[in-house]
Amino acid sequence: MKHLPLAFFILITPCLADSNWPQFRGEGGLGLGTGKPPVEFNAQKNVKWQVEVPFGHSSPCLWQDKIALTGLDGGKLVTFCLSRTDGHELWRAAAPVEKVEGAHRIGSPATPTCCTDGERLIAYFGSYGVLAYDWNGKVLWQKPLPPPIVEFGTSASPIIADGKVIIVADQDVGSYMTALDVKTGEQVWRVDRSEFRRSFSTPFVWRHDGIEELIVSGSLQTRSYDLKDGKLRWSASGMARVSNTSPIAVGDVLIVCGWNAGGDPDDRVEMEPHDAFLAAHDADKNGLLSEAEFPEGPLRDRFTIIDADKNGTVNKAEYDAMRAIFANAANQLFAIKAGGSGDITETHVIWRQTKHLPYVFSPVIANGRLFTVKGGGLASSYDAKSGSPIFQAERLDASGEYYASAVTADGRVYVTSQRGVISVMDAASDTLKVLAKNDLKAPVFASPAIVDGVIYVRTNKHLCAFAQ
């Protein structure tokens, strides 16, 4: 047989990744990267490639040699697939959206991250519902869902677990969670969560002791459900009025976090009883409260939140519901031990921290330590099992908000500011040790992915791949 040159085999052998990043925050939602990504990188250093992409806040979803993202382009919500080799676009598909939902002024209607089981790529838009593609862009099934009733838009990402696509739609009216068969899109079960208000936390599967629990953080509570049928396993109170961060775990310890304005002891939003407030401010005496009838201040600023059904007026039920939420909200980072059932607030919470909490940023665990960053660039680290502080509120010298969640690889933790500065921390140091600060000079809202030594970062206009 004639011997062929090595280059021939390189050309005909497909480039398959050693590892994947199949959902928001990667395998298991843990933010754990693989390989040895660069410590220092920017537009001129250690850049593998950079391509322009449609606007959106969803994070990269990677499977073998392909990357999936969503975006808003020319008024259309699209799912698109890029080559992992050089970033060139392989295909694009528009969702059959009749009306694109509204979003926060710095948000995007393309915020949920895609997920995959390797065969099917799942995209979720609040404006439409769920779409399943194969990795060549062929539509496998579609499942329209009602647009969530919340003016800030949809943010929680779908996940795949136990052969089901899990969608959490916590909103101001009619919150629910549904499980769809990943092969067909048919509903397997649905859980009513109408007692919960708006939240944006992605669900998490807690794997421990040979079992799997579906964990959902919401307003005021975190709950565990059975993946098989959606039945409630346990609940723990002590969450903020809006949940933005996603849970994480190390073994049999689950860690959840919630912070929102009005939930700290020195920052409480007080609401007087409805009848007294109505008597003082119902100018037209119709028994309802319009935005103009709310006095200037924190309550008027939150009128669209109090007005749950968005009809322009607040009735007694809406007022009383929000009053109870403000009264019971708790900003804290806390850990839960496995094995609970029912209300476990007093029995299974093993440690708490109430200061220097992140707002949207989801923590990461590396080297047995939990890492968080509060807005403004204040980094903290705790022993994940005991909650003992290793360091707290140390300045990264990278200011601004932190909307992207942390990722870790090769003994380092990567945290990204909205302004586009990625700080690289040493995960083993007993003090804050910043190894590098990488300024991408562009806003970043999406969480990075780290796969086989390459860090993929989505800015407001580009997807960038950095490698040694």
Secondary structure, DSSP 8 states (H G I E B T S, - for coil): -----HHHHHHHS----SS-B-STTSGGGS-B--S---SS--SSSSEEEEEE--B-----EEETTEEEEEEEETTEEEEEEEETTT--EEEEEE---SS-----TT--S--S--EE-SSEEEEEETTTEEEEEETTS-EEEEEE----S-TT------EEETTEEEEEE--SSS-EEEEEETTT--EEEEEE-TT--------EEEEETTEEEEEEE-SSEEEEEETTT--EEEEEE---SS--S--EEETTEEEEEE--TT-SGGG------HHHHHHHH-TT-SS-EEGGGS-TTHHHHTHHHH-TT-SSEE-HHHHHHHHHHHHH---EEEEEES---EE-TTTTEEEEE-SS--SS---EEETTEEEEEETTTEEEEEETTT--EEEEEEE-S--S---S--EEETTEEEEE-TTSEEEEEETT-SS--EEEEEE-SS---S--EEETTEEEEE-SSEEEEE--
